[in-house]
Amino acid sequence: MATKPTSSAPSQRMLRVGEQVRAAITQVLQRGEVRDDVIEKTVISISEVRMSPDLKIATAYVTPLGISDHGAVIDALNRNAKYIRGRLGPQLRQMKYMPEVRFRDDTSFDNYKKIDELLRSPEVQRDLDGDTEEE
């Protein structure tokens, strides 16, 4: 009997459903359906939604734009997660179970910034300039 290979990579179905959930959450936030002062005053970017293998949990990675305290916005989103989940119904009616939504701070942009700063550092620039002179 053949067994499925165990892999930590998300399946195509998980990726597709994650993108559908991301689009649905984005629409709910854009329409201003969530009545919370913190959320209403903040522009929120949802970069990715990762689904659990059983598609019952959706973890949304968000970046509040223009503010330094991301924690307050993440807390506000998590407080309103059940309401947001309820508003996803019309866009995700094809799903057997409506996923539980969890919000997390997206730190990938900070990582990209650190890598960019490292690549622009004088030490790296010196090494790169040295390679071009030898050729």
Secondary structure, DSSP 8 states (H G I E B T S, - for coil): -------SS--HHHHHHHHHHHHHHHHHHHTT-S--HHHHTSEEEEEEEEE-TTS-EEEEEEEEET-S-HHHHHHHHHHTHHHHHHHTTTTTTT-SS--EEEEEE--HHHHHHHHHHHHTSHHHHHHHHHHHHH-
